[in-house]
Amino acid sequence: MSQVTPSNAAGDEGGPSNAAGDELQSAGETTKNFNTTVATDKADQSAWLINCPPIVSKAWQSSAASAESAPFAKVRVEIDLLRPDNPRQYTMEMDGKSYSLDESKDFVPMGVFSETSQGNVAMEGKVDHKFLMKPNTEKEEYRKLCRERTNKVEKRQTVVINNVIAEISMDDLKVATNGFTTQIHDGVSSDVFKGAFIKNEIRKHVVVKRLKTWNEKSYNEQIEMHSHFKHPHILNMVGRCAPTDDIRILVYDYMPLKSLRDWLDDRKAGKAPLDWATRMKIGAGVAKLLSYLNYEVNPRVIFTHLKSTRVLLDEGYHPRICDFTPTITSIHPEDVTDKFDVRSFAELLLEIITGTVEFLPQISRPEEFQGLVDKEMQGQFEPADCVKALTLIKCCRLEVGRPRMRDVEAAMRYLAGEKNAQWPVFNQ
């Protein structure tokens, strides 16, 4: 990818720009695009449209301000898959030239939409940070041009910089999977491969999911979900690949401990089973995610297919939900959880405690609860905690008076031994 830096592109902060007729000059410098550094474009929902960029000559600004429909500049974003916390690299493409942008110098957090602003930056996705380009002059004539240009924009959209799902090339995926020879699962709807991106002796393990059956709508919806909702208990989508009309691939973080169901089923000699504390921590993590989806996102989301096979575990036994394709709804959250998430969580928690998928029998005396617990956990928990956990399951199965997901989360925090957690009050 070729990056070029304009002369005095952003101008001195708060100071005047070059003379009115000056055209920006640029010099090219070729940089290698490693296989783990992905340059995204508009099709990847990462292109920004700059309504009135400051990194242009005043002559261009004047032309743009008077035009009925001024041309747009496009900003490309480069992200490093191995170092996602590293600063992103921005390059603006306009009139056949490219200009490198410095996020710390060329962008500022947007407060009030003021008359000195040159317009907004927009991108498809969820609003996470809001930015405007800095003015490089305070002259009244320039502010007037900005007002005229901005007034032509029907919607004053804010910038959206959030969770870009990178487009990864097929060549890079072939290298990562050794030519797709590292298959770890042959499913009905997809083939799953283990892969690794390597750069500067840093290795990032990933799961490459090549879809067998799919439609464009569901494929895009899954990408959109992962782009919008970032939570520590959602399996992170690293990237996607759609090289042809008949190939769709999704790439995720690799979870070394596999699924919760694998751990509950695996009774091999010498392998320590999941203890009570770890199981409660896993349950608490899932409850936090469901509560987040029910109450902290808009529109609210319900998770209609919660299963232990979809609860993956990282090295610290932190749960990550995979196959994240929940249903968006506008229903009131209490109604949603009564019908879906609270009940489905109860079934998962029962499976976590008993080690099997069974219906909770009708038990009237609390002391009988302990007989349901996985025999491999006997002696690892306080009897009172066991009673609380199984009472929670019974409450979550009630047709009337079922607790809210917020209360379920609070209960699981308590059972997981989190600091300052308190047991909520349920109808029992």
C-alpha positions as CSV (number, residue, x, y, z in Angstrom):
1,M,0.0,0.0,0.0
2,S,1.4,3.4,-0.9
3,Q,1.2,6.1,1.7
4,V,2.0,9.8,1.0
5,T,2.2,12.6,3.4
6,P,1.0,16.1,2.3
7,S,3.1,19.1,3.0
8,N,1.6,20.9,6.1
9,A,-1.4,18.7,5.6
10,A,-3.3,19.5,8.8
11,G,-1.8,22.9,9.3
12,D,-0.6,24.2,12.6
13,E,-3.1,23.6,15.3
14,G,-5.5,26.5,15.5
15,G,-3.3,28.4,13.0
16,P,-3.7,29.6,9.4
17,S,-3.3,27.3,6.4
18,N,-1.1,28.0,3.4
19,A,-2.0,30.6,0.9
20,A,-5.4,30.3,-0.8
21,G,-4.2,29.1,-4.1
22,D,-1.6,26.6,-2.8
23,E,-2.1,23.0,-3.9
24,L,-1.0,20.2,-1.5
25,Q,2.1,18.4,-2.5
26,S,2.9,14.8,-1.7
27,A,5.7,12.4,-1.9
28,G,5.2,8.6,-2.1
29,E,6.7,6.1,0.2
30,T,6.0,2.4,-0.3
31,T,5.2,0.4,2.8
32,K,4.9,-3.4,3.0
33,N,1.4,-4.7,3.8
34,F,2.1,-7.8,5.9
35,N,-0.3,-10.7,5.9
36,T,-1.7,-9.7,9.3
37,T,-2.1,-6.0,8.5
38,V,-5.4,-5.5,6.7
39,A,-6.3,-2.5,4.6
40,T,-10.1,-2.2,4.6
41,D,-12.4,-0.3,2.3
42,K,-16.0,0.8,2.0
43,A,-17.3,-2.8,1.4
44,D,-15.8,-3.7,4.8
45,Q,-17.9,-1.0,6.5
46,S,-14.7,0.9,7.3
47,A,-14.7,3.7,4.7
48,W,-15.3,7.2,6.0
49,L,-16.9,9.9,3.9
50,I,-15.4,13.3,4.7
51,N,-18.0,15.9,3.8
52,C,-15.6,18.8,3.9
53,P,-12.0,17.7,4.5
54,P,-9.5,20.3,5.9
55,I,-6.6,18.5,4.2
56,V,-7.2,20.1,0.9
57,S,-6.4,23.4,-0.8
58,K,-8.7,26.4,-0.3
59,A,-9.5,26.3,-4.0
60,W,-10.8,22.8,-3.6
61,Q,-12.8,23.8,-0.6
62,S,-14.4,26.7,-2.4
63,S,-15.3,24.5,-5.3
64,A,-16.7,21.9,-2.9
65,A,-18.7,24.5,-1.0
66,S,-20.4,25.8,-4.1
67,A,-21.0,22.4,-5.7
68,E,-24.5,20.8,-5.5
69,S,-22.9,17.5,-4.6
70,A,-19.3,17.8,-3.7
71,P,-16.9,14.9,-4.1
72,F,-16.1,12.7,-1.1
73,A,-12.7,11.7,0.1
74,K,-12.2,8.1,1.4
75,V,-10.2,7.2,4.5
76,R,-8.7,3.7,4.6
77,V,-8.0,2.1,7.9
78,E,-5.1,-0.4,8.5
79,I,-5.3,-2.6,11.6
80,D,-2.8,-5.1,12.8
81,L,-4.5,-8.4,13.7
82,L,-1.6,-9.4,16.0
83,R,-1.6,-6.2,17.8
84,P,-5.2,-4.9,17.9
85,D,-4.3,-2.3,20.6
86,N,-1.7,-0.6,18.3
87,P,-2.8,2.7,16.8
88,R,-4.6,2.3,13.5
89,Q,-3.1,3.8,10.4
90,Y,-5.3,6.1,8.4
91,T,-4.8,7.2,4.8
92,M,-7.1,9.6,3.0
93,E,-7.5,9.1,-0.7
94,M,-8.7,12.1,-2.7
95,D,-8.4,13.2,-6.3
96,G,-6.0,10.4,-7.1
97,K,-3.6,11.2,-4.2
98,S,-3.1,9.7,-0.8
99,Y,-2.5,11.5,2.5
100,S,-1.5,9.9,5.8
101,L,-3.6,11.1,8.7
102,D,-2.4,11.2,12.4
103,E,-5.3,10.4,14.7
104,S,-3.8,12.4,17.5
105,K,-3.3,15.5,15.3
106,D,-5.9,15.4,12.6
107,F,-8.9,14.2,14.7
108,V,-10.4,15.7,17.9
109,P,-13.3,14.5,20.0
110,M,-16.5,16.1,18.8
111,G,-18.5,18.1,21.3
112,V,-20.9,20.7,19.9
113,F,-21.4,20.9,16.2
114,S,-20.0,24.4,15.8
115,E,-19.9,26.8,12.9
116,T,-16.1,26.5,12.7
117,S,-16.4,22.8,11.9
118,Q,-15.7,21.7,8.4
119,G,-18.3,19.0,8.4
120,N,-18.6,15.5,9.7
121,V,-16.9,12.2,9.1
122,A,-19.3,9.2,8.6
123,M,-19.0,5.4,8.5
124,E,-21.4,2.6,8.7
125,G,-21.6,0.9,12.1
126,K,-22.1,1.7,15.7
127,V,-21.2,5.1,17.2
128,D,-18.3,4.6,19.6
129,H,-16.1,7.7,19.2
130,K,-17.1,10.9,17.6
131,F,-14.6,12.9,15.6
132,L,-14.4,16.0,13.5
133,M,-11.4,17.2,11.4
134,K,-9.5,20.1,13.0
135,P,-9.9,23.5,11.4
136,N,-6.6,24.7,9.9
137,T,-7.6,28.3,9.8
138,E,-9.8,30.7,11.8
139,K,-10.5,33.1,9.0
140,E,-14.1,34.2,8.6
141,E,-14.0,33.4,4.8
142,Y,-13.0,29.9,5.6
143,R,-15.7,29.5,8.2
144,K,-18.3,30.7,5.8
145,L,-17.2,28.1,3.2
146,C,-17.5,25.5,5.9
147,R,-21.0,26.6,6.9
148,E,-22.2,26.6,3.3
149,R,-20.8,23.2,2.6
150,T,-22.1,21.7,5.8
151,N,-25.6,23.1,5.3
152,K,-25.8,21.1,2.1
153,V,-25.5,17.9,4.1
154,E,-29.0,16.6,4.8
155,K,-27.9,14.5,7.8
156,R,-25.2,15.7,10.1
157,Q,-23.8,12.2,10.7
158,T,-21.2,11.6,13.3
159,V,-18.1,9.5,12.7
160,V,-18.3,5.8,13.6
161,I,-15.1,4.2,14.5
162,N,-15.8,0.9,16.1
163,N,-14.7,-2.7,15.8
164,V,-13.8,-3.0,12.1
165,I,-14.1,-6.6,10.9
166,A,-11.1,-6.9,8.7
167,E,-11.2,-8.5,5.2
168,I,-8.5,-11.2,5.1
169,S,-7.3,-12.4,1.8
170,M,-7.6,-16.1,0.7
171,D,-3.9,-16.3,0.2
172,D,-3.3,-15.3,3.8
173,L,-5.8,-17.8,5.1
174,K,-4.1,-20.5,3.0
175,V,-0.8,-19.7,4.7
176,A,-2.4,-19.6,8.1
177,T,-4.0,-23.0,7.7
178,N,-1.2,-24.6,5.7
179,G,-3.4,-24.9,2.6
180,F,-6.6,-25.7,4.7
181,T,-5.0,-29.0,5.9
182,T,-5.5,-28.3,9.6
183,Q,-9.2,-29.2,9.9
184,I,-10.5,-29.7,13.4
185,H,-14.2,-30.1,12.8
186,D,-16.4,-31.2,9.9
187,G,-19.8,-29.8,10.6
188,V,-23.1,-29.8,8.7
189,S,-22.9,-26.1,8.0
190,S,-19.2,-25.4,8.0
191,D,-15.6,-26.8,7.9
192,V,-13.5,-25.5,10.8
193,F,-9.7,-25.2,10.6
194,K,-7.1,-24.1,13.1
195,G,-4.7,-21.4,11.9
196,A,-2.0,-19.1,12.9
197,F,-0.9,-15.6,11.8
198,I,2.8,-15.1,12.4
199,K,4.6,-11.7,12.3
200,N,7.9,-10.7,13.9
201,E,7.9,-14.0,15.9
202,I,4.4,-13.2,17.3
203,R,1.9,-16.0,16.7
204,K,-1.9,-15.5,16.9
205,H,-3.9,-18.6,16.8
206,V,-7.3,-18.4,15.1
207,V,-10.2,-20.6,14.0
208,V,-11.1,-20.4,10.3
209,K,-14.7,-21.3,9.6
210,R,-15.4,-22.0,5.9
211,L,-19.2,-22.1,5.5
212,K,-20.9,-24.8,3.6
213,T,-24.4,-23.5,3.7
214,W,-25.1,-19.8,4.0
215,N,-27.1,-16.9,2.5
216,E,-25.8,-13.4,2.1
217,K,-28.3,-11.9,4.6
218,S,-27.4,-14.1,7.5
219,Y,-23.7,-13.9,6.7
220,N,-23.8,-10.1,6.8
221,E,-26.0,-10.1,9.9
222,Q,-23.4,-12.2,11.8
223,I,-20.6,-9.8,10.8
224,E,-22.7,-6.8,11.8
225,M,-23.5,-8.3,15.2
226,H,-19.8,-8.9,15.9
227,S,-19.0,-5.4,14.7
228,H,-21.6,-3.8,16.9
229,F,-21.3,-5.8,20.1
230,K,-18.0,-6.2,21.8
231,H,-18.1,-7.9,25.1
232,P,-15.5,-10.0,27.0
233,H,-17.8,-13.0,26.8
234,I,-18.5,-12.9,23.1
235,L,-16.0,-14.8,20.9
236,N,-14.1,-12.2,19.0
237,M,-14.4,-12.2,15.2
238,V,-10.9,-11.5,13.8
239,G,-11.9,-11.2,10.1
240,R,-13.9,-12.5,7.2
241,C,-13.2,-13.5,3.6
242,A,-15.5,-13.5,0.6
243,P,-13.1,-13.9,-2.4
244,T,-15.8,-15.3,-4.8
245,D,-19.6,-15.5,-4.9
246,D,-19.6,-19.0,-3.6
247,I,-17.1,-18.8,-0.8
248,R,-17.7,-17.3,2.6
249,I,-15.2,-17.6,5.5
250,L,-15.3,-16.2,9.0
251,V,-12.2,-16.1,11.3
252,Y,-12.3,-16.1,15.1
253,D,-10.0,-16.2,18.1
254,Y,-8.9,-19.7,18.9
255,M,-10.2,-21.0,22.3
256,P,-7.7,-23.6,23.5
257,L,-10.0,-25.3,26.1
258,K,-12.8,-26.0,23.6
259,S,-16.4,-26.0,24.7
260,L,-18.1,-26.2,28.1
261,R,-19.8,-29.4,26.8
262,D,-16.5,-31.0,26.0
263,W,-15.3,-30.5,29.6
264,L,-18.5,-31.8,31.0
265,D,-18.4,-34.9,28.8
266,D,-14.7,-35.6,29.0
267,R,-14.2,-38.0,31.9
268,K,-10.8,-39.3,30.9
269,A,-8.6,-40.7,33.7
270,G,-6.2,-38.3,35.1
271,K,-8.0,-35.2,33.8
272,A,-9.3,-33.0,36.6
273,P,-13.0,-32.1,36.2
274,L,-14.2,-28.6,36.4
275,D,-14.6,-27.7,40.0
276,W,-17.5,-25.8,41.6
277,A,-15.8,-22.4,41.6
278,T,-14.8,-22.6,38.0
279,R,-18.3,-23.7,37.0
280,M,-19.9,-20.8,38.8
281,K,-17.4,-18.4,37.2
282,I,-18.4,-19.7,33.8
283,G,-22.1,-19.4,34.6
284,A,-21.6,-15.8,35.9
285,G,-19.8,-14.9,32.6
286,V,-22.7,-16.1,30.5
287,A,-25.2,-14.3,32.8
288,K,-23.2,-11.1,32.4
289,L,-23.4,-11.4,28.6
290,L,-27.1,-12.0,28.5
291,S,-27.8,-9.1,30.9
292,Y,-25.6,-6.9,28.7
293,L,-27.6,-7.9,25.6
294,N,-30.9,-7.4,27.3
295,Y,-30.3,-4.1,29.0
296,E,-27.3,-2.3,27.7
297,V,-27.6,-2.3,23.9
298,N,-30.2,-0.6,21.7
299,P,-32.1,-2.3,20.1
300,R,-32.2,-5.0,22.8
301,V,-31.0,-8.4,21.8
302,I,-32.2,-11.9,22.8
303,F,-30.1,-15.0,22.5
304,T,-32.3,-17.7,21.2
305,H,-30.0,-20.7,21.0
306,L,-27.9,-20.8,24.2
307,K,-26.2,-24.2,24.5
308,S,-23.1,-25.6,26.3
309,T,-21.6,-26.5,22.9
310,R,-21.6,-22.7,22.1
311,V,-19.9,-21.7,25.3
312,L,-16.1,-21.8,24.6
313,L,-13.4,-21.5,27.2
314,D,-10.1,-19.6,27.0
315,E,-7.0,-20.4,29.0
316,G,-8.5,-18.8,32.1
317,Y,-11.8,-20.7,31.8
318,H,-13.5,-17.5,30.9
319,P,-16.6,-18.2,28.7
320,R,-16.9,-16.9,25.2
321,I,-20.2,-17.4,23.3
322,C,-19.7,-18.5,19.7
323,D,-22.1,-18.6,16.7
324,F,-23.2,-15.3,17.9
325,T,-26.4,-14.7,15.9
326,P,-28.9,-13.4,18.4
327,T,-32.3,-11.9,17.5
328,I,-32.7,-8.1,17.7
329,T,-36.0,-7.1,19.3
330,S,-37.8,-4.0,20.4
331,I,-39.8,-5.9,23.0
332,H,-39.6,-4.6,26.6
333,P,-36.6,-6.4,28.3
334,E,-38.7,-7.9,31.1
335,D,-40.9,-9.6,28.5
336,V,-37.9,-10.8,26.5
337,T,-36.1,-12.4,29.4
338,D,-39.3,-14.0,30.8
339,K,-39.8,-15.8,27.5
340,F,-36.2,-16.5,26.4
341,D,-33.0,-15.7,28.1
342,V,-33.8,-16.4,31.7
343,R,-35.3,-19.8,30.9
344,S,-32.5,-20.8,28.6
345,F,-29.9,-19.8,31.2
346,A,-31.6,-22.0,33.8
347,E,-31.2,-25.0,31.5
348,L,-27.5,-24.1,31.0
349,L,-26.9,-23.7,34.7
350,L,-28.5,-27.0,35.4
351,E,-26.2,-28.6,32.9
352,I,-23.2,-26.9,34.6
353,I,-24.2,-28.2,38.0
354,T,-25.3,-31.7,37.2
355,G,-23.0,-32.4,34.3
356,T,-25.9,-33.7,32.2
357,V,-28.8,-32.3,30.3
358,E,-31.8,-33.2,32.4
359,F,-35.0,-31.8,33.7
360,L,-34.9,-30.6,37.3
361,P,-37.2,-33.0,39.3
362,Q,-39.8,-31.7,41.7
363,I,-37.9,-31.5,45.0
364,S,-39.6,-29.9,48.0
365,R,-36.8,-30.2,50.6
366,P,-33.6,-28.1,50.0
367,E,-31.4,-30.8,51.4
368,E,-32.3,-33.0,48.5
369,F,-30.7,-30.6,46.1
370,Q,-27.2,-31.8,46.8
371,G,-28.0,-35.2,45.3
372,L,-28.3,-33.6,41.9
373,V,-24.8,-32.2,41.8
374,D,-22.1,-33.7,39.6
375,K,-20.5,-36.4,41.8
376,E,-17.1,-35.1,40.7
377,M,-17.8,-31.9,42.6
378,Q,-18.9,-33.4,45.9
379,G,-17.2,-31.7,48.9
380,Q,-16.1,-28.7,46.8
381,F,-19.0,-26.4,47.7
382,E,-20.9,-25.1,50.6
383,P,-24.3,-26.8,50.9
384,A,-26.0,-23.4,51.2
385,D,-24.5,-22.3,47.9
386,C,-25.8,-25.5,46.2
387,V,-29.3,-24.8,47.5
388,K,-29.1,-21.2,46.2
389,A,-27.9,-22.3,42.8
390,L,-30.7,-24.9,42.4
391,T,-33.3,-22.5,43.8
392,L,-32.2,-20.0,41.2
393,I,-32.9,-22.6,38.5
394,K,-36.3,-23.3,39.8
395,C,-37.1,-19.6,39.9
396,C,-35.9,-19.1,36.4
397,R,-38.3,-21.8,35.2
398,L,-41.4,-20.2,36.7
399,E,-44.1,-19.2,34.3
400,V,-45.2,-16.4,36.6
401,G,-42.8,-14.3,38.7
402,R,-39.7,-15.3,36.7
403,P,-36.7,-13.1,37.8
404,R,-35.1,-10.5,35.5
405,M,-31.8,-11.2,33.8
406,R,-30.2,-8.5,36.0
407,D,-31.2,-10.4,39.1
408,V,-29.9,-13.6,37.6
409,E,-26.6,-11.9,36.9
410,A,-26.4,-10.7,40.5
411,A,-27.1,-14.2,41.8
412,M,-24.4,-15.7,39.7
413,R,-21.9,-13.0,40.7
414,Y,-22.6,-14.0,44.3
415,L,-22.2,-17.7,43.6
416,A,-18.9,-17.0,41.8
417,G,-17.6,-15.3,44.9
418,E,-17.2,-11.8,43.3
419,K,-16.4,-9.0,45.7
420,N,-19.4,-7.1,47.1
421,A,-21.9,-9.3,45.3
422,Q,-25.2,-9.8,47.1
423,W,-27.8,-12.5,46.8
424,P,-31.1,-11.0,45.3
425,V,-34.5,-11.8,46.5
426,F,-36.5,-14.3,44.5
427,N,-40.0,-15.8,44.7
428,Q,-39.3,-19.4,45.7
